[in-house]
Amino acid sequence: MSPAPLRARVTQEVAEVIATKRVGAYQHLTLVAPGVAELARPGQFVALAVGGETSGTLLRRSFSIHKVSPSGTYGGTVEIVVSAVGAGTRWIVERVPHDTIDVVGPLGKAFPLPTEAVPCVLVGGGYGSAPLFWLASELRERGCHVEMVLGAASEDRLFGVVEARRSCDGVTVTTDDGSAGQQGWVSDVLPGIIGRTGAGVVYGCGPMGMLGSITRIAEAHGAVAQVAVEEAMACGVGVCMTCVMPVVGGDGRTRMVRSCVEGPVFRGDRVRWDAFDGGRARVPDDAVGAPKVGGH
């Protein structure tokens, strides 16, 4: 696989909201941010300031880039999908056309793309599917057969089913409660899809438990997993260290790395999934710099 292009530079823009719409349980926003749109690649993200000039909310909120349009009537737009779960994200979904939001991006590493036309399976959990549609377009331009698996707790928590059916060679939907598609988890259907398509790469974005599962399934079927992790990112630029997670380096040693800078995309087999519990990562005992048992 060709490595993801290195981030050449990051820009900060005061972006105007030009469109916002409700999609199931989520809000889809389109922002005028030509600098970000020109530089971004699938898998990267943006960090948004929230609350306005007089807000006491200091930390930005990070969102995967759903799509970009580098040129057009507005000179360049960026699309994001937001789930309102706290004060900051509620403020964002309440924006209306012509409101402005301070945006920094593109941030993080992008998805690496295959050097040859190989079958690929893209797996999204909830609105974690947002960055996969742009990726699907890039893969199909390279001649790859692309199938998508979309999973969520319920139908309203799915994102992009109609769009996936327009843009992919095959789509499978799962929901925990059976309200749409097949009842169950994405991990229930993924082995069969990899086997049927002969997929060489499995891309994923969604909850950490799901990413661990699809990594193990990909490995068992001889495929490479490339996953965009959903670690909480407070600054998005590698300063605050809130998004560190254990990853095995090329030398075989585990280090705590920043998912906002070294990620958010990692090879699934390099992530220490055994160190995650309830979505949080602990420092493995064998990690570089880990406290020694008994203080020795």
Contacts in CASP RR format, 6 or more apart in sequence:
PFRMAT RR
TARGET T0000
AUTHOR 0000-0000-0000
METHOD contacts of the structure
MODEL  1
MSPAPLRARVTQEVAEVIATKRVGAYQHLTLVAPGVAELARPGQFVALAV
GGETSGTLLRRSFSIHKVSPSGTYGGTVEIVVSAVGAGTRWIVERVPHDT
IDVVGPLGKAFPLPTEAVPCVLVGGGYGSAPLFWLASELRERGCHVEMVL
GAASEDRLFGVVEARRSCDGVTVTTDDGSAGQQGWVSDVLPGIIGRTGAG
VVYGCGPMGMLGSITRIAEAHGAVAQVAVEEAMACGVGVCMTCVMPVVGG
DGRTRMVRSCVEGPVFRGDRVRWDAFDGGRARVPDDAVGAPKVGGH
1 112 0 8 1.000
1 113 0 8 1.000
1 114 0 8 1.000
1 115 0 8 1.000
1 201 0 8 1.000
1 224 0 8 1.000
1 226 0 8 1.000
2 112 0 8 1.000
2 113 0 8 1.000
2 114 0 8 1.000
2 115 0 8 1.000
3 112 0 8 1.000
4 41 0 8 1.000
4 109 0 8 1.000
4 110 0 8 1.000
4 111 0 8 1.000
4 112 0 8 1.000
4 113 0 8 1.000
4 265 0 8 1.000
5 41 0 8 1.000
5 110 0 8 1.000
7 39 0 8 1.000
7 44 0 8 1.000
7 106 0 8 1.000
7 107 0 8 1.000
7 108 0 8 1.000
7 109 0 8 1.000
8 39 0 8 1.000
9 39 0 8 1.000
10 39 0 8 1.000
10 104 0 8 1.000
10 105 0 8 1.000
10 106 0 8 1.000
10 107 0 8 1.000
10 237 0 8 1.000
11 35 0 8 1.000
11 36 0 8 1.000
11 39 0 8 1.000
11 104 0 8 1.000
11 105 0 8 1.000
12 102 0 8 1.000
12 103 0 8 1.000
12 104 0 8 1.000
12 105 0 8 1.000
13 33 0 8 1.000
13 34 0 8 1.000
13 35 0 8 1.000
13 36 0 8 1.000
13 102 0 8 1.000
13 103 0 8 1.000
14 100 0 8 1.000
14 101 0 8 1.000
14 102 0 8 1.000
14 103 0 8 1.000
15 31 0 8 1.000
15 32 0 8 1.000
15 33 0 8 1.000
15 36 0 8 1.000
15 78 0 8 1.000
15 100 0 8 1.000
15 101 0 8 1.000
15 102 0 8 1.000
15 103 0 8 1.000
16 31 0 8 1.000
16 32 0 8 1.000
16 74 0 8 1.000
16 98 0 8 1.000
16 99 0 8 1.000
16 100 0 8 1.000
17 29 0 8 1.000
17 30 0 8 1.000
17 31 0 8 1.000
17 95 0 8 1.000
17 96 0 8 1.000
17 97 0 8 1.000
17 98 0 8 1.000
17 99 0 8 1.000
17 100 0 8 1.000
17 101 0 8 1.000
18 30 0 8 1.000
18 31 0 8 1.000
18 32 0 8 1.000
18 74 0 8 1.000
18 77 0 8 1.000
18 97 0 8 1.000
18 98 0 8 1.000
19 28 0 8 1.000
19 29 0 8 1.000
19 30 0 8 1.000
19 97 0 8 1.000
20 27 0 8 1.000
20 28 0 8 1.000
20 29 0 8 1.000
20 30 0 8 1.000
20 93 0 8 1.000
20 95 0 8 1.000
20 96 0 8 1.000
20 97 0 8 1.000
21 27 0 8 1.000
21 28 0 8 1.000
22 28 0 8 1.000
23 81 0 8 1.000
23 159 0 8 1.000
23 160 0 8 1.000
24 156 0 8 1.000
24 157 0 8 1.000
24 158 0 8 1.000
24 159 0 8 1.000
25 83 0 8 1.000
25 127 0 8 1.000
25 156 0 8 1.000
25 157 0 8 1.000
26 81 0 8 1.000
26 82 0 8 1.000
26 83 0 8 1.000
26 127 0 8 1.000
26 159 0 8 1.000
27 81 0 8 1.000
27 82 0 8 1.000
27 83 0 8 1.000
27 84 0 8 1.000
27 92 0 8 1.000
27 93 0 8 1.000
28 66 0 8 1.000
28 79 0 8 1.000
28 80 0 8 1.000
28 81 0 8 1.000
28 82 0 8 1.000
29 79 0 8 1.000
29 80 0 8 1.000
29 81 0 8 1.000
29 82 0 8 1.000
29 92 0 8 1.000
29 93 0 8 1.000
29 95 0 8 1.000
30 77 0 8 1.000
30 78 0 8 1.000
30 79 0 8 1.000
31 77 0 8 1.000
31 78 0 8 1.000
31 79 0 8 1.000
31 80 0 8 1.000
31 101 0 8 1.000
31 103 0 8 1.000
32 74 0 8 1.000
32 75 0 8 1.000
32 76 0 8 1.000
32 77 0 8 1.000
33 46 0 8 1.000
33 76 0 8 1.000
33 77 0 8 1.000
33 78 0 8 1.000
33 103 0 8 1.000
34 70 0 8 1.000
34 74 0 8 1.000
34 75 0 8 1.000
34 76 0 8 1.000
34 77 0 8 1.000
35 76 0 8 1.000
36 46 0 8 1.000
36 65 0 8 1.000
36 68 0 8 1.000
36 78 0 8 1.000
36 103 0 8 1.000
36 105 0 8 1.000
36 106 0 8 1.000
37 68 0 8 1.000
37 69 0 8 1.000
37 70 0 8 1.000
37 75 0 8 1.000
37 76 0 8 1.000
37 77 0 8 1.000
37 78 0 8 1.000
38 70 0 8 1.000
38 76 0 8 1.000
39 105 0 8 1.000
39 106 0 8 1.000
40 65 0 8 1.000
40 68 0 8 1.000
40 78 0 8 1.000
40 105 0 8 1.000
40 106 0 8 1.000
41 106 0 8 1.000
41 110 0 8 1.000
41 111 0 8 1.000
42 65 0 8 1.000
42 110 0 8 1.000
42 111 0 8 1.000
42 131 0 8 1.000
42 134 0 8 1.000
42 135 0 8 1.000
42 138 0 8 1.000
43 64 0 8 1.000
43 65 0 8 1.000
43 108 0 8 1.000
43 109 0 8 1.000
43 110 0 8 1.000
43 111 0 8 1.000
43 131 0 8 1.000
43 134 0 8 1.000
43 135 0 8 1.000
43 205 0 8 1.000
43 228 0 8 1.000
43 264 0 8 1.000
43 265 0 8 1.000
44 64 0 8 1.000
44 65 0 8 1.000
44 105 0 8 1.000
44 106 0 8 1.000
44 107 0 8 1.000
44 108 0 8 1.000
44 109 0 8 1.000
44 110 0 8 1.000
45 62 0 8 1.000
45 63 0 8 1.000
45 64 0 8 1.000
45 65 0 8 1.000
45 105 0 8 1.000
45 106 0 8 1.000
45 107 0 8 1.000
45 108 0 8 1.000
45 131 0 8 1.000
45 233 0 8 1.000
45 236 0 8 1.000
45 264 0 8 1.000
46 62 0 8 1.000
46 63 0 8 1.000
46 65 0 8 1.000
46 78 0 8 1.000
46 80 0 8 1.000
46 103 0 8 1.000
46 104 0 8 1.000
46 105 0 8 1.000
46 106 0 8 1.000
46 107 0 8 1.000
47 60 0 8 1.000
47 61 0 8 1.000
47 62 0 8 1.000
47 63 0 8 1.000
47 103 0 8 1.000
47 104 0 8 1.000
47 105 0 8 1.000
47 107 0 8 1.000
47 233 0 8 1.000
47 235 0 8 1.000
47 236 0 8 1.000
47 237 0 8 1.000
48 60 0 8 1.000
48 61 0 8 1.000
48 62 0 8 1.000
48 63 0 8 1.000
48 80 0 8 1.000
48 92 0 8 1.000
48 101 0 8 1.000
48 102 0 8 1.000
48 103 0 8 1.000
48 104 0 8 1.000
49 60 0 8 1.000
49 101 0 8 1.000
49 102 0 8 1.000
49 103 0 8 1.000
50 57 0 8 1.000
50 60 0 8 1.000
50 61 0 8 1.000
50 87 0 8 1.000
50 88 0 8 1.000
50 89 0 8 1.000
50 91 0 8 1.000
50 92 0 8 1.000
50 101 0 8 1.000
51 57 0 8 1.000
51 88 0 8 1.000
51 91 0 8 1.000
52 91 0 8 1.000
55 91 0 8 1.000
57 87 0 8 1.000
57 88 0 8 1.000
57 91 0 8 1.000
59 234 0 8 1.000
59 235 0 8 1.000
59 240 0 8 1.000
60 104 0 8 1.000
60 234 0 8 1.000
60 235 0 8 1.000
60 236 0 8 1.000
61 88 0 8 1.000
61 89 0 8 1.000
61 92 0 8 1.000
62 107 0 8 1.000
62 233 0 8 1.000
62 236 0 8 1.000
62 260 0 8 1.000
63 80 0 8 1.000
63 81 0 8 1.000
63 82 0 8 1.000
63 130 0 8 1.000
64 80 0 8 1.000
64 81 0 8 1.000
64 128 0 8 1.000
64 130 0 8 1.000
64 131 0 8 1.000
64 205 0 8 1.000
64 228 0 8 1.000
64 264 0 8 1.000
65 78 0 8 1.000
65 79 0 8 1.000
65 80 0 8 1.000
65 106 0 8 1.000
65 130 0 8 1.000
65 131 0 8 1.000
65 134 0 8 1.000
66 79 0 8 1.000
66 80 0 8 1.000
66 81 0 8 1.000
66 130 0 8 1.000
66 131 0 8 1.000
66 133 0 8 1.000
66 134 0 8 1.000
67 78 0 8 1.000
67 79 0 8 1.000
67 133 0 8 1.000
67 134 0 8 1.000
68 76 0 8 1.000
68 77 0 8 1.000
68 78 0 8 1.000
68 79 0 8 1.000
68 134 0 8 1.000
69 76 0 8 1.000
69 77 0 8 1.000
70 76 0 8 1.000
78 103 0 8 1.000
80 130 0 8 1.000
81 127 0 8 1.000
81 128 0 8 1.000
81 130 0 8 1.000
81 159 0 8 1.000
82 89 0 8 1.000
82 92 0 8 1.000
82 93 0 8 1.000
82 127 0 8 1.000
83 89 0 8 1.000
83 127 0 8 1.000
84 90 0 8 1.000
84 92 0 8 1.000
84 93 0 8 1.000
92 101 0 8 1.000
95 101 0 8 1.000
104 236 0 8 1.000
104 237 0 8 1.000
107 236 0 8 1.000
107 237 0 8 1.000
107 260 0 8 1.000
108 260 0 8 1.000
108 261 0 8 1.000
108 263 0 8 1.000
108 264 0 8 1.000
108 265 0 8 1.000
109 262 0 8 1.000
109 263 0 8 1.000
109 264 0 8 1.000
109 265 0 8 1.000
110 265 0 8 1.000
111 131 0 8 1.000
111 135 0 8 1.000
111 203 0 8 1.000
111 226 0 8 1.000
111 228 0 8 1.000
111 265 0 8 1.000
112 226 0 8 1.000
112 265 0 8 1.000
113 138 0 8 1.000
113 139 0 8 1.000
113 142 0 8 1.000
114 120 0 8 1.000
114 139 0 8 1.000
114 142 0 8 1.000
114 144 0 8 1.000
114 200 0 8 1.000
114 201 0 8 1.000
117 142 0 8 1.000
117 143 0 8 1.000
117 144 0 8 1.000
117 145 0 8 1.000
118 144 0 8 1.000
118 199 0 8 1.000
118 200 0 8 1.000
118 201 0 8 1.000
119 144 0 8 1.000
119 145 0 8 1.000
119 146 0 8 1.000
119 147 0 8 1.000
119 197 0 8 1.000
119 198 0 8 1.000
119 199 0 8 1.000
119 200 0 8 1.000
120 139 0 8 1.000
120 144 0 8 1.000
120 145 0 8 1.000
120 146 0 8 1.000
120 147 0 8 1.000
120 199 0 8 1.000
120 200 0 8 1.000
120 201 0 8 1.000
120 202 0 8 1.000
120 203 0 8 1.000
121 146 0 8 1.000
121 147 0 8 1.000
121 148 0 8 1.000
121 149 0 8 1.000
121 190 0 8 1.000
121 193 0 8 1.000
121 194 0 8 1.000
121 197 0 8 1.000
121 199 0 8 1.000
121 201 0 8 1.000
121 202 0 8 1.000
121 203 0 8 1.000
121 223 0 8 1.000
122 129 0 8 1.000
122 132 0 8 1.000
122 135 0 8 1.000
122 136 0 8 1.000
122 146 0 8 1.000
122 147 0 8 1.000
122 148 0 8 1.000
122 149 0 8 1.000
122 168 0 8 1.000
122 202 0 8 1.000
122 203 0 8 1.000
122 204 0 8 1.000
123 132 0 8 1.000
123 148 0 8 1.000
123 149 0 8 1.000
123 186 0 8 1.000
123 190 0 8 1.000
123 202 0 8 1.000
123 203 0 8 1.000
123 204 0 8 1.000
123 205 0 8 1.000
123 210 0 8 1.000
123 214 0 8 1.000
124 132 0 8 1.000
124 148 0 8 1.000
124 149 0 8 1.000
124 150 0 8 1.000
124 151 0 8 1.000
124 186 0 8 1.000
124 204 0 8 1.000
124 205 0 8 1.000
124 206 0 8 1.000
124 210 0 8 1.000
125 150 0 8 1.000
125 151 0 8 1.000
125 152 0 8 1.000
125 186 0 8 1.000
125 205 0 8 1.000
125 206 0 8 1.000
125 207 0 8 1.000
125 210 0 8 1.000
126 150 0 8 1.000
126 151 0 8 1.000
126 152 0 8 1.000
126 153 0 8 1.000
126 157 0 8 1.000
126 158 0 8 1.000
126 159 0 8 1.000
126 206 0 8 1.000
127 157 0 8 1.000
127 159 0 8 1.000
128 159 0 8 1.000
128 205 0 8 1.000
128 206 0 8 1.000
128 228 0 8 1.000
128 230 0 8 1.000
129 148 0 8 1.000
129 150 0 8 1.000
129 151 0 8 1.000
129 158 0 8 1.000
129 159 0 8 1.000
129 160 0 8 1.000
129 164 0 8 1.000
129 205 0 8 1.000
129 206 0 8 1.000
130 159 0 8 1.000
130 205 0 8 1.000
131 205 0 8 1.000
131 228 0 8 1.000
132 148 0 8 1.000
132 203 0 8 1.000
132 204 0 8 1.000
132 205 0 8 1.000
133 160 0 8 1.000
133 163 0 8 1.000
133 164 0 8 1.000
133 167 0 8 1.000
135 203 0 8 1.000
136 146 0 8 1.000
136 148 0 8 1.000
136 164 0 8 1.000
136 167 0 8 1.000
136 168 0 8 1.000
137 167 0 8 1.000
139 146 0 8 1.000
140 146 0 8 1.000
140 167 0 8 1.000
140 168 0 8 1.000
140 169 0 8 1.000
145 169 0 8 1.000
145 197 0 8 1.000
146 168 0 8 1.000
146 169 0 8 1.000
146 170 0 8 1.000
147 168 0 8 1.000
147 169 0 8 1.000
147 170 0 8 1.000
147 171 0 8 1.000
147 172 0 8 1.000
147 193 0 8 1.000
147 197 0 8 1.000
147 199 0 8 1.000
148 164 0 8 1.000
148 168 0 8 1.000
148 170 0 8 1.000
148 171 0 8 1.000
148 172 0 8 1.000
149 171 0 8 1.000
149 172 0 8 1.000
149 173 0 8 1.000
149 174 0 8 1.000
149 186 0 8 1.000
149 189 0 8 1.000
149 190 0 8 1.000
149 193 0 8 1.000
150 158 0 8 1.000
150 159 0 8 1.000
150 160 0 8 1.000
150 161 0 8 1.000
150 164 0 8 1.000
150 171 0 8 1.000
150 172 0 8 1.000
150 173 0 8 1.000
150 174 0 8 1.000
150 186 0 8 1.000
151 158 0 8 1.000
151 173 0 8 1.000
151 174 0 8 1.000
151 175 0 8 1.000
151 185 0 8 1.000
151 186 0 8 1.000
152 158 0 8 1.000
152 159 0 8 1.000
152 174 0 8 1.000
152 175 0 8 1.000
152 176 0 8 1.000
153 175 0 8 1.000
153 176 0 8 1.000
153 177 0 8 1.000
154 175 0 8 1.000
154 176 0 8 1.000
154 177 0 8 1.000
154 178 0 8 1.000
154 179 0 8 1.000
154 180 0 8 1.000
155 175 0 8 1.000
155 179 0 8 1.000
155 180 0 8 1.000
157 175 0 8 1.000
158 173 0 8 1.000
158 175 0 8 1.000
158 180 0 8 1.000
161 171 0 8 1.000
161 173 0 8 1.000
161 180 0 8 1.000
164 170 0 8 1.000
164 171 0 8 1.000
165 171 0 8 1.000
172 181 0 8 1.000
172 182 0 8 1.000
172 189 0 8 1.000
172 193 0 8 1.000
173 180 0 8 1.000
173 181 0 8 1.000
173 182 0 8 1.000
174 181 0 8 1.000
174 182 0 8 1.000
174 183 0 8 1.000
174 184 0 8 1.000
174 185 0 8 1.000
174 186 0 8 1.000
174 188 0 8 1.000
174 189 0 8 1.000
175 181 0 8 1.000
175 182 0 8 1.000
175 183 0 8 1.000
175 184 0 8 1.000
176 183 0 8 1.000
176 184 0 8 1.000
176 185 0 8 1.000
177 183 0 8 1.000
178 184 0 8 1.000
182 188 0 8 1.000
182 189 0 8 1.000
185 210 0 8 1.000
185 213 0 8 1.000
186 210 0 8 1.000
186 213 0 8 1.000
186 214 0 8 1.000
187 210 0 8 1.000
187 213 0 8 1.000
187 214 0 8 1.000
187 217 0 8 1.000
190 202 0 8 1.000
190 214 0 8 1.000
190 217 0 8 1.000
191 217 0 8 1.000
191 220 0 8 1.000
191 221 0 8 1.000
193 199 0 8 1.000
194 200 0 8 1.000
194 202 0 8 1.000
194 217 0 8 1.000
194 218 0 8 1.000
194 221 0 8 1.000
194 223 0 8 1.000
195 221 0 8 1.000
198 221 0 8 1.000
198 223 0 8 1.000
199 221 0 8 1.000
199 223 0 8 1.000
200 222 0 8 1.000
200 223 0 8 1.000
200 224 0 8 1.000
201 223 0 8 1.000
201 224 0 8 1.000
201 225 0 8 1.000
201 226 0 8 1.000
202 214 0 8 1.000
202 217 0 8 1.000
202 218 0 8 1.000
202 223 0 8 1.000
202 224 0 8 1.000
202 225 0 8 1.000
202 226 0 8 1.000
203 225 0 8 1.000
203 226 0 8 1.000
203 227 0 8 1.000
203 228 0 8 1.000
204 211 0 8 1.000
204 214 0 8 1.000
204 225 0 8 1.000
204 226 0 8 1.000
204 227 0 8 1.000
204 228 0 8 1.000
205 211 0 8 1.000
205 227 0 8 1.000
205 228 0 8 1.000
205 230 0 8 1.000
206 228 0 8 1.000
206 230 0 8 1.000
207 230 0 8 1.000
207 279 0 8 1.000
208 229 0 8 1.000
208 230 0 8 1.000
208 231 0 8 1.000
208 273 0 8 1.000
208 276 0 8 1.000
208 278 0 8 1.000
208 279 0 8 1.000
209 273 0 8 1.000
209 276 0 8 1.000
209 279 0 8 1.000
211 225 0 8 1.000
211 227 0 8 1.000
211 229 0 8 1.000
211 230 0 8 1.000
211 268 0 8 1.000
211 271 0 8 1.000
211 273 0 8 1.000
212 227 0 8 1.000
212 268 0 8 1.000
212 271 0 8 1.000
212 273 0 8 1.000
214 225 0 8 1.000
214 227 0 8 1.000
215 225 0 8 1.000
215 227 0 8 1.000
215 268 0 8 1.000
215 269 0 8 1.000
215 271 0 8 1.000
215 273 0 8 1.000
216 273 0 8 1.000
218 224 0 8 1.000
218 225 0 8 1.000
218 268 0 8 1.000
219 225 0 8 1.000
219 269 0 8 1.000
224 267 0 8 1.000
224 269 0 8 1.000
225 267 0 8 1.000
225 268 0 8 1.000
225 269 0 8 1.000
226 265 0 8 1.000
226 266 0 8 1.000
226 267 0 8 1.000
226 268 0 8 1.000
227 265 0 8 1.000
227 266 0 8 1.000
227 267 0 8 1.000
227 268 0 8 1.000
227 271 0 8 1.000
228 263 0 8 1.000
228 264 0 8 1.000
228 265 0 8 1.000
229 245 0 8 1.000
229 259 0 8 1.000
229 263 0 8 1.000
229 264 0 8 1.000
229 265 0 8 1.000
229 266 0 8 1.000
229 271 0 8 1.000
230 264 0 8 1.000
231 243 0 8 1.000
231 244 0 8 1.000
231 245 0 8 1.000
231 259 0 8 1.000
231 260 0 8 1.000
231 264 0 8 1.000
231 281 0 8 1.000
232 242 0 8 1.000
232 243 0 8 1.000
233 242 0 8 1.000
233 243 0 8 1.000
233 259 0 8 1.000
233 260 0 8 1.000
234 240 0 8 1.000
234 242 0 8 1.000
234 243 0 8 1.000
235 242 0 8 1.000
235 260 0 8 1.000
236 243 0 8 1.000
236 260 0 8 1.000
236 261 0 8 1.000
237 260 0 8 1.000
237 261 0 8 1.000
238 258 0 8 1.000
238 260 0 8 1.000
238 261 0 8 1.000
241 258 0 8 1.000
243 258 0 8 1.000
243 259 0 8 1.000
243 260 0 8 1.000
244 256 0 8 1.000
244 257 0 8 1.000
244 258 0 8 1.000
244 259 0 8 1.000
244 281 0 8 1.000
245 256 0 8 1.000
245 257 0 8 1.000
245 259 0 8 1.000
245 271 0 8 1.000
245 272 0 8 1.000
245 275 0 8 1.000
245 276 0 8 1.000
245 281 0 8 1.000
246 254 0 8 1.000
246 255 0 8 1.000
246 256 0 8 1.000
246 257 0 8 1.000
246 271 0 8 1.000
246 272 0 8 1.000
246 275 0 8 1.000
246 281 0 8 1.000
246 283 0 8 1.000
246 284 0 8 1.000
246 287 0 8 1.000
247 254 0 8 1.000
247 255 0 8 1.000
247 256 0 8 1.000
247 257 0 8 1.000
247 262 0 8 1.000
247 266 0 8 1.000
247 270 0 8 1.000
247 271 0 8 1.000
247 272 0 8 1.000
248 254 0 8 1.000
248 270 0 8 1.000
248 271 0 8 1.000
248 272 0 8 1.000
249 255 0 8 1.000
249 270 0 8 1.000
253 287 0 8 1.000
253 288 0 8 1.000
254 272 0 8 1.000
254 284 0 8 1.000
254 286 0 8 1.000
254 287 0 8 1.000
254 288 0 8 1.000
255 287 0 8 1.000
255 288 0 8 1.000
256 283 0 8 1.000
256 287 0 8 1.000
256 288 0 8 1.000
257 263 0 8 1.000
259 266 0 8 1.000
272 281 0 8 1.000
272 284 0 8 1.000
274 284 0 8 1.000
275 281 0 8 1.000
275 282 0 8 1.000
275 283 0 8 1.000
275 284 0 8 1.000
276 282 0 8 1.000
283 290 0 8 1.000
283 291 0 8 1.000
284 290 0 8 1.000
285 293 0 8 1.000
END
